[in-house]
Amino acid sequence: MAVNPLLVKAAVQVLSSKEGRKTAMTCVLTVIAILLLIICLFAYILSAPFEYLSDKFQLSGQEQETLQNAQIQYKDYIKPENKIVDRGGYYPYPNDGTTGSRGFSAAPVKHPVLGISRPHWGQDFNSEWHSNIYTIADGQVYDLGINEEAGMYITIYHNVNGKKFFTRYIHLSAIHALPDSTVKQGDVIASEGGEPKKEEGKPYDYYPGTSTGHHLHFEVREGGTYSSAVPVDPKLYIDPIPVKISCTASAADGSITIKITGGRDRGYEVSIDGGVSWTAACSSTHTISGLNAGTYRVSARDASYPGNKSGIAEIRIGREPQK
């Protein structure tokens, strides 16, 4: 490719002076900033709810049609980060952390900042500062904002097979969902926060709420209307229900009948050798026949989350051997 010598000389002259280098760098950075702005603008247009954009910017009929067609055509290019943190419950955890010492309590407990006693309607989670917060189920953003006690927060409405409930995520440093937008289970909707300003020079969150340190406060409220929804212990939704068994044996046909409770009721596996080998159970009441006389060490586990398993029950078929 031929290059005009005059252009080369001009470029050398520009770069040979301090002021020229500064001007050139400013031009390059300006172009990069404009390109990034354009990319962010297109990402916003493609990911924001259609109704929200139409109302917010009062789009004409033709503009609405153009926007809708663009969102349909390019929607797969803009997807939020998604992760399922499965800990064995009916729904996944809202983050990668662990449950903290302050859990759900309908009885009044002393607030560590306000000093007053009142119910604690959620479960606190310990996690890395500014780590991702995930929605536990498909839903729609019901409310988001900032207030003095919660700091930055977001509320999601869910209707899962007719079961209606709200989840609320409090003490955030950032929100990554838009008003009224739909979200999928595992979508990143926010970043953890709640770190108050403790001393000069130390990093903190601008809207921590009444918090002693960064954490996630997570709530579940059952009902279809938020004002009348009833707070429940979030662990009922996200923690596993322990698998338990009761067993009976029949020497007549060499069988053991196992009754299983707990788990997510999505299928079980059973073992008669203390957990060395496992077979699928047909239902929550499972019978194994054709067994020889002897002692069997019976256990069951949740097929969809093998870590949730029962204790071992020793069951004897036939008489104890004579000594």
C-alpha positions in Angstrom: 0.0 0.0 0.0 1.4 3.4 -1.1 1.6 6.0 1.6 1.8 9.7 0.8 5.2 11.0 1.9 3.6 14.3 2.9 1.3 12.5 5.4 4.3 10.7 6.9 6.2 14.0 7.3 3.2 15.7 8.9 2.8 12.8 11.3 6.5 12.9 12.3 6.3 16.7 12.9 3.2 16.2 15.1 4.8 13.5 17.2 8.1 15.3 17.5 6.6 18.0 19.7 5.2 17.5 23.2 2.1 19.5 22.3 1.6 17.5 19.1 1.8 14.2 21.0 -0.7 15.5 23.6 -3.1 16.5 20.8 -2.7 13.2 19.0 -3.4 11.2 22.2 -6.4 13.3 23.0 -7.8 12.6 19.5 -7.3 8.9 19.9 -8.9 8.7 23.3 -11.8 10.8 22.1 -12.5 8.4 19.2 -12.3 5.4 21.6 -14.6 7.1 24.1 -17.2 7.8 21.3 -17.0 4.1 20.1 -17.5 2.8 23.7 -20.4 5.2 24.2 -22.1 4.0 20.9 -21.6 0.3 22.0 -23.1 1.0 25.5 -26.0 2.9 23.9 -26.8 0.0 21.6 -26.5 -2.5 24.5 -28.9 -0.4 26.5 -31.4 -0.2 23.7 -31.3 -3.9 23.0 -31.6 -5.0 26.7 -34.0 -2.5 28.2 -37.7 -3.4 28.3 -39.6 -2.3 25.2 -42.4 -0.7 27.2 -40.0 1.1 29.4 -38.1 2.7 26.4 -41.4 3.6 24.7 -42.8 5.4 27.7 -39.5 7.0 28.8 -38.6 8.5 25.5 -42.1 8.9 24.1 -41.4 7.0 20.9 -43.6 7.4 17.8 -45.3 4.5 16.2 -42.6 4.0 13.6 -39.9 4.3 16.2 -41.6 1.7 18.3 -41.8 -0.7 15.4 -38.1 -0.1 14.5 -37.1 -0.7 18.2 -39.2 -3.8 18.6 -37.8 -5.3 15.4 -34.2 -4.6 16.5 -34.7 -6.1 19.9 -36.2 -9.3 18.4 -33.4 -9.6 15.8 -30.4 -8.9 18.0 -31.7 -10.0 21.5 -29.4 -13.0 21.6 -26.3 -10.8 21.4 -27.1 -9.1 24.8 -27.6 -11.5 27.6 -26.9 -11.0 31.3 -24.4 -13.2 33.1 -26.2 -16.2 34.5 -25.2 -18.7 37.2 -27.1 -21.3 39.2 -25.7 -21.7 42.8 -27.3 -25.1 43.6 -27.2 -25.9 47.3 -29.9 -28.6 47.3 -33.0 -26.4 47.9 -36.0 -26.0 45.6 -34.4 -22.7 44.5 -30.7 -21.8 44.1 -28.8 -19.5 46.5 -28.8 -15.7 45.7 -25.0 -15.5 45.7 -21.8 -17.6 46.1 -21.5 -16.9 49.8 -22.7 -18.6 53.0 -25.5 -17.8 55.4 -24.5 -15.4 58.1 -25.3 -15.4 61.8 -28.4 -13.2 61.4 -31.2 -15.4 60.1 -34.9 -15.1 59.8 -36.7 -14.3 63.1 -40.4 -13.4 63.6 -39.6 -12.7 67.2 -38.0 -9.3 67.9 -34.2 -9.2 67.9 -31.9 -6.3 68.6 -30.7 -4.4 65.5 -26.9 -4.0 65.6 -27.0 -0.4 64.3 -30.4 1.1 65.4 -30.3 -0.5 68.8 -34.0 -1.3 68.7 -35.6 -4.8 68.9 -37.8 -5.9 66.0 -38.3 -8.9 63.7 -35.5 -9.8 61.2 -37.5 -10.7 58.1 -34.6 -12.1 56.1 -31.4 -14.1 55.9 -28.0 -12.4 55.8 -25.2 -13.8 53.6 -21.5 -13.4 53.9 -19.7 -13.1 50.6 -16.9 -11.2 48.8 -17.4 -7.5 48.6 -19.2 -6.4 45.4 -19.7 -10.0 44.4 -22.6 -11.0 42.1 -26.2 -11.3 43.3 -28.4 -13.7 41.3 -32.2 -13.9 41.2 -33.4 -17.3 42.5 -36.3 -17.7 40.0 -37.7 -16.3 36.8 -39.6 -13.1 37.5 -40.1 -9.4 36.9 -38.5 -6.4 38.6 -41.2 -5.1 40.9 -39.3 -2.3 42.6 -35.8 -0.9 43.0 -34.3 2.1 44.6 -32.5 3.5 47.7 -33.8 4.2 51.2 -32.1 5.0 54.5 -32.3 1.6 56.1 -32.0 -0.8 53.1 -29.6 1.3 51.2 -29.7 0.2 47.6 -32.3 -2.6 47.0 -34.2 -4.5 44.4 -37.5 -6.5 44.6 -38.4 -9.3 42.1 -41.9 -10.7 41.7 -42.2 -14.4 40.8 -45.0 -16.6 39.7 -43.7 -20.2 39.4 -46.4 -22.7 38.4 -49.0 -20.6 40.2 -46.9 -20.0 43.3 -46.6 -16.3 43.8 -43.9 -14.7 45.9 -41.5 -11.8 46.1 -37.7 -11.9 46.7 -36.0 -8.8 48.0 -32.2 -8.1 47.9 -30.9 -5.4 50.2 -27.6 -3.6 50.9 -26.3 -3.5 47.3 -23.5 -1.5 45.7 -25.0 -1.6 42.2 -28.2 -2.8 40.4 -27.9 -4.5 37.0 -31.6 -4.8 36.1 -34.0 -2.2 34.8 -37.5 -1.2 36.1 -40.2 -3.7 35.1 -37.7 -5.9 33.2 -38.0 -9.7 33.1 -35.3 -11.8 34.6 -34.4 -15.5 34.4 -33.3 -17.7 37.2 -29.6 -17.2 37.9 -29.4 -13.8 36.1 -27.0 -11.3 37.8 -29.3 -8.5 39.0 -27.0 -6.7 41.4 -23.7 -6.5 43.3 -23.3 -7.0 47.0 -22.6 -3.9 49.1 -23.6 -2.4 52.5 -20.1 -1.4 53.6 -20.4 1.8 55.6 -17.8 4.5 55.9 -15.7 3.6 58.9 -12.6 5.7 58.6 -11.0 8.2 56.2 -9.1 6.6 53.3 -10.9 3.2 53.5 -13.2 2.2 50.7 -17.0 2.1 51.3 -20.4 2.0 49.6 -22.2 5.2 49.1 -25.6 3.8 50.0 -24.9 1.1 52.7 -28.2 1.5 54.6 -28.1 0.6 58.3 -25.3 -2.0 58.1 -22.2 -2.8 60.1 -20.4 -4.3 57.2 -20.9 -5.5 53.6 -23.3 -8.4 53.2 -26.5 -9.4 51.4 -29.8 -9.3 53.2 -32.2 -11.6 51.4 -36.0 -11.9 51.9 -38.8 -14.0 50.6 -42.5 -12.9 50.9 -45.3 -15.1 49.9 -48.3 -13.7 48.0 -49.3 -12.0 44.8 -49.5 -8.4 46.3 -46.4 -7.0 48.0 -48.3 -5.0 50.6 -50.0 -8.1 51.9 -47.3 -10.7 51.2 -46.2 -12.7 54.2 -42.4 -12.9 55.1 -41.1 -16.5 55.4 -37.8 -18.0 56.2 -35.7 -17.9 53.0 -34.0 -21.2 54.0 -37.3 -22.9 53.3 -36.8 -22.0 49.6 -33.0 -22.4 49.2 -31.8 -24.9 51.7 -32.3 -28.7 51.3 -35.0 -30.5 53.3 -33.0 -33.4 54.9 -33.7 -36.8 53.4 -35.1 -39.2 56.0 -36.1 -42.9 55.8 -38.1 -45.5 57.6 -37.7 -49.2 56.7 -39.6 -52.4 57.1 -38.4 -55.9 56.2 -40.3 -59.1 55.1 -38.6 -62.5 55.4 -41.4 -64.1 53.4 -40.3 -62.6 50.1 -36.9 -61.2 51.1 -37.9 -57.6 50.7 -37.1 -54.3 52.3 -39.6 -51.4 51.9 -38.1 -47.9 52.2 -40.3 -44.8 52.8 -38.5 -41.6 51.9 -39.2 -38.0 52.9 -37.4 -34.7 52.3 -35.3 -33.6 49.4 -36.8 -31.8 46.4 -39.1 -34.7 45.5 -37.6 -34.9 42.0 -36.6 -38.5 42.4 -34.5 -40.5 44.9 -31.7 -43.1 44.9 -31.4 -45.9 47.4 -28.5 -48.0 48.7 -28.5 -51.3 50.7 -24.8 -51.5 51.2 -24.2 -48.3 53.2 -23.8 -46.0 50.2 -21.3 -48.0 48.2 -23.7 -48.4 45.2 -27.0 -46.7 44.4 -30.0 -47.5 42.3 -32.9 -45.3 41.3 -36.1 -45.4 43.4 -39.4 -45.6 41.6 -41.1 -43.3 44.1 -40.9 -42.1 47.7 -42.0 -45.6 48.8 -39.6 -48.1 47.3 -39.4 -51.9 47.7 -36.4 -54.1 47.0 -37.3 -57.8 46.7 -35.4 -61.1 46.3 -32.9 -60.4 49.0 -31.1 -63.2 50.9 -31.1 -63.4 54.6 -28.7 -61.0 56.2 -28.2 -57.5 57.5 -28.5 -54.6 55.1 -27.3 -51.0 55.6 -30.0 -48.9 54.0 -29.8 -45.3 52.9 -31.4 -42.9 50.5 -30.5 -39.6 48.8 -31.9 -36.9 46.6 -31.2 -37.9 43.0 -31.0 -34.2 41.9 -28.6 -33.3 44.8 -26.7 -36.4 46.0 -25.2 -34.5 48.9 -28.5 -34.6 50.6 -28.7 -38.1 51.9 -30.2 -39.9 54.9 -28.5 -41.7 57.7 -27.9 -45.4 57.5 -30.5 -47.8 58.9 -29.4 -51.4 59.6 -32.2 -53.8 58.6 -32.2 -57.6 59.1 -33.9 -60.1 56.9 -34.4 -63.5 58.5 -33.3 -64.6 62.0 -30.1 -63.6 63.6 -27.5 -66.4 63.2 -27.1 -68.6 66.2 -23.8 -68.2 68.1 
